Amino acid sequence: MDDNASVDSGFGSANSSTSSLPLVSLTAAHLKHLNKQLESMDPVNILRFCMVLFPNLYQTTAFGLTGLATIDMLSKIQQESPASQAVDLIFLDTLYHFQETYELVERVKARYQNVRLHVFKPNGVDTVGEFEDTYGEKLYDMSADLYDWIAKVEPQQRAYSELNVAAVLTGRRRSQGGQRGDIDVIEVDEERGIVKINPLVNWSFQQVKAYIEDNKVPYNTLLDRGYKSVGDWHSTSPVGEGEDERAGRWKGQDKTECGIHSKKSRYTQLLEGMAEQRVSQA
């Protein structure tokens, strides 16, 4: 069902192809009402609300500042209310993250021992060497869409399926600009069959950074070198004075998202279909 169909029908639902998932259904009017109420709530209360409302709730994170602030908030909520739903983390390890990012992951695991981390890598490979033996060197330059599918989109879909994900917390904020400029607190992603929740949607970069500093949250040391948004090393660069927060991602390219938050392209749909055909023939 496409976005227009969900609006026309008056319903939004989140349920992956895994039949065992509890169904999450919201009418368009109910979704609008929820977003209106949540708009004025602070992130901690948004998280508390969503931990009660949504089953099978996870947080997807690449350990950016917003995600780290969310991790800290969730950890504190779970300490205060041990009986509350645990929210595990999903990290898509493309194998091309900065070394500083991998070091940060270990520091986060040591600091937040009550938070469980699930790591998903490109299917069938564990190292850059194995990836390049299979797909060739610099696939990210040769075919960016194919790289995104193999390194990010397919692992994400596999994570959602294996973990029976019904809803995910993201680190997206309106102040990041681009396609994120008008997102709601709660969105229904019909293509992926999940609900997406953006608990810090109203915060600025300065607010997030202040939270990190005030609560002594571990963060990526690349931040101190001008990197405001960190992804793979081959597509991330420092941000200049006065530039948009995500200006360092895919600099010089007509691209602002890697495919895990944007609508599926025809190419992605083709790759997905080919993958499903291989599985059915195995």
C-alpha positions in Angstrom: 0.0 0.0 0.0 1.4 3.4 -0.9 1.2 6.6 1.2 -1.7 7.9 -0.9 -3.7 4.7 -0.4 -3.2 4.8 3.3 -4.6 8.3 3.5 -7.5 7.5 1.2 -8.5 4.5 3.3 -8.3 6.5 6.5 -6.0 3.9 8.1 -2.3 3.6 8.7 -0.9 0.3 9.9 2.5 -1.2 10.7 3.0 -4.9 10.4 6.0 -6.5 8.6 5.5 -9.6 6.4 6.1 -11.6 9.6 2.6 -12.8 10.5 3.5 -13.2 14.2 3.8 -9.5 14.7 1.1 -7.7 16.6 -0.7 -5.4 14.3 -0.5 -1.7 14.9 -3.3 0.2 13.2 -4.1 3.9 13.4 -6.8 5.8 11.6 -5.5 8.9 9.8 -7.6 11.0 12.2 -6.1 9.2 15.2 -2.6 9.6 13.9 -3.2 13.3 13.4 -4.5 13.6 17.0 -1.5 11.8 18.4 0.9 14.0 16.6 -0.9 17.1 17.8 -0.7 16.0 21.4 2.9 14.8 21.2 4.1 18.0 19.4 4.2 19.9 22.7 5.6 17.1 24.8 9.3 16.8 25.8 11.3 13.9 24.4 11.4 11.9 27.6 7.6 11.9 27.9 7.3 11.1 24.2 9.5 8.1 24.8 7.5 7.0 27.9 4.2 7.3 25.9 5.6 5.3 23.0 7.0 2.6 25.2 3.4 2.0 26.5 1.6 2.4 23.2 3.8 0.4 20.7 4.7 -3.3 21.0 8.0 -4.6 19.7 9.6 -1.2 19.9 13.3 -0.8 18.9 15.7 2.1 18.4 17.6 2.3 15.1 20.9 4.2 15.5 24.2 5.0 13.9 25.3 6.5 17.2 24.9 10.1 16.1 24.2 12.8 18.7 20.4 12.5 18.6 20.5 8.8 18.9 22.9 9.0 21.8 20.7 11.4 23.7 17.8 9.0 23.1 19.8 6.0 24.4 20.6 8.0 27.5 17.0 8.9 28.1 15.8 5.3 27.5 18.4 4.0 29.9 17.2 6.3 32.6 13.5 5.5 32.0 14.3 1.8 32.3 16.2 2.3 35.5 13.3 4.3 37.0 10.7 1.8 35.8 12.3 -1.7 35.5 9.0 -3.2 34.5 8.7 -1.0 31.4 9.2 -2.4 28.0 12.9 -2.7 27.1 13.9 -0.9 23.9 16.8 -2.7 22.2 19.1 -1.0 19.7 19.6 -1.9 16.0 22.9 -0.8 14.5 23.6 -1.3 10.7 27.3 -2.0 10.5 28.1 -1.2 6.8 31.7 -2.2 7.5 32.7 1.3 6.3 32.1 3.3 9.5 34.9 5.4 10.9 37.2 3.8 13.5 36.0 6.5 15.9 32.4 5.2 15.4 33.4 1.6 16.3 35.2 2.9 19.4 32.1 4.9 20.4 30.0 1.7 20.1 32.2 0.0 22.7 32.0 3.0 25.0 28.2 3.1 24.7 28.0 -0.6 25.5 30.2 -0.2 28.6 28.2 2.8 29.8 24.6 1.5 29.1 24.8 -2.1 30.2 21.0 -2.3 30.5 20.6 -1.6 26.8 20.9 -4.5 24.4 22.5 -4.0 21.0 21.7 -5.9 17.8 24.3 -5.5 15.0 23.4 -6.3 11.3 26.0 -6.4 8.6 25.8 -6.8 4.8 24.5 -10.3 4.2 27.1 -13.0 4.2 30.2 -10.9 4.9 31.9 -9.7 8.1 34.8 -7.6 6.9 35.6 -5.0 4.3 37.9 -7.5 2.5 35.0 -10.0 2.2 32.7 -7.3 1.0 35.1 -6.2 -1.7 35.9 -9.7 -2.7 32.2 -10.3 -3.3 31.1 -6.9 -4.7 34.3 -5.3 -5.9 36.3 -2.3 -4.6 34.7 1.1 -4.2 31.1 -0.1 -4.9 30.0 3.1 -3.1 31.5 5.1 -6.0 30.7 2.7 -8.9 27.0 2.1 -7.9 25.8 4.1 -5.0 22.3 2.7 -5.1 23.5 -0.9 -5.2 25.9 -0.1 -2.3 23.0 1.4 -0.2 20.9 -1.6 -0.9 23.6 -4.2 0.1 25.1 -2.3 3.0 22.0 -0.6 4.5 18.6 -1.3 3.1 18.7 -5.1 3.0 20.3 -5.4 6.5 17.6 -3.1 7.8 14.9 -5.2 6.3 16.5 -8.3 7.7 16.7 -6.7 11.1 13.0 -5.8 11.0 12.0 -9.3 10.0 14.3 -11.3 12.4 13.4 -9.1 15.4 9.7 -8.8 14.5 9.9 -5.0 14.7 6.6 -3.1 14.8 7.9 0.4 15.6 11.3 2.1 15.7 12.7 5.2 17.3 14.9 7.3 15.0 17.3 10.2 15.4 15.7 12.4 12.7 15.0 16.1 13.5 13.4 18.9 11.5 16.3 21.1 12.0 18.5 18.7 10.0 16.7 20.0 6.9 16.3 18.3 3.5 13.6 15.6 3.5 13.4 15.9 7.3 12.2 19.4 7.4 8.5 18.6 7.9 8.4 15.2 9.5 6.0 14.4 12.3 6.6 12.8 15.7 4.9 9.6 14.6 4.9 8.4 11.0 3.6 5.2 9.4 6.1 3.7 6.9 3.8 1.6 4.7 6.6 0.4 2.4 8.5 -1.1 5.3 5.5 -2.1 7.4 6.6 -0.2 10.6 5.8 2.9 12.6 8.6 5.4 12.9 8.9 7.7 15.9 11.1 10.8 16.0 11.2 11.7 19.7 13.6 14.6 19.4 12.0 16.0 16.2 11.7 19.5 17.6 15.2 19.9 19.0 18.0 21.8 17.4 21.5 20.6 17.1 22.5 23.0 19.9 19.8 21.5 22.2 21.0 18.0 21.5 24.7 18.9 22.0 23.8 20.6 25.3 22.0 17.5 26.5 25.0 15.4 25.6 27.3 17.7 27.6 25.0 18.1 30.6 24.5 14.4 31.0 28.1 13.4 30.1 26.9 11.1 27.3 29.7 9.4 25.3 29.9 10.9 21.8 31.9 10.5 18.6 35.2 12.3 18.9 34.8 13.3 15.2 32.3 15.9 16.5 35.2 17.9 17.9 36.7 18.0 14.4 33.7 19.5 12.6 31.7 16.4 11.8 28.1 17.2 12.8 26.5 14.1 11.1 28.6 11.0 10.8 28.0 8.1 8.4 30.4 6.0 6.3 33.9 7.4 6.0 33.8 7.5 2.2 30.7 9.7 2.2 31.1 11.9 5.2 33.1 15.2 5.6 33.3 18.0 8.1 30.7 20.8 8.0 31.8 24.3 7.3 30.8 27.4 9.2 27.2 28.3 8.5 26.5 25.1 6.5 23.5 22.8 7.2 24.0 20.2 9.8 24.0 17.3 7.3 25.9 19.2 4.6 28.9 16.9 5.2 26.9 13.9 4.0 27.4 13.0 0.3 28.9 16.4 -0.2 28.7 17.5 -3.9 26.1 14.9 -4.7 22.3 15.3 -5.2 21.6 13.1 -2.3 20.5 13.6 1.3 19.4 10.1 2.4 20.9 6.6 2.0 17.6 4.8 1.3 16.6 3.6 4.8 14.4 6.6 5.5 13.3 7.6 1.9 10.7 6.0 -0.4 12.0 3.0 -2.3 13.2 3.7 -5.7 12.3 1.5 -8.7 15.9 0.2 -8.6 15.5 -0.8 -4.9 12.2 -2.5 -5.7 13.9 -4.4 -8.5 16.7 -5.5 -6.2 14.2 -6.5 -3.5 12.3 -8.6 -6.0 15.4 -10.3 -7.2 16.4 -11.2 -3.7 13.0 -12.6 -2.9 13.2 -14.7 -6.1 16.6 -16.1 -5.1 15.1 -17.1 -1.7 12.1 -18.8 -3.3 14.3 -20.8 -5.6 16.8 -21.9 -2.9 
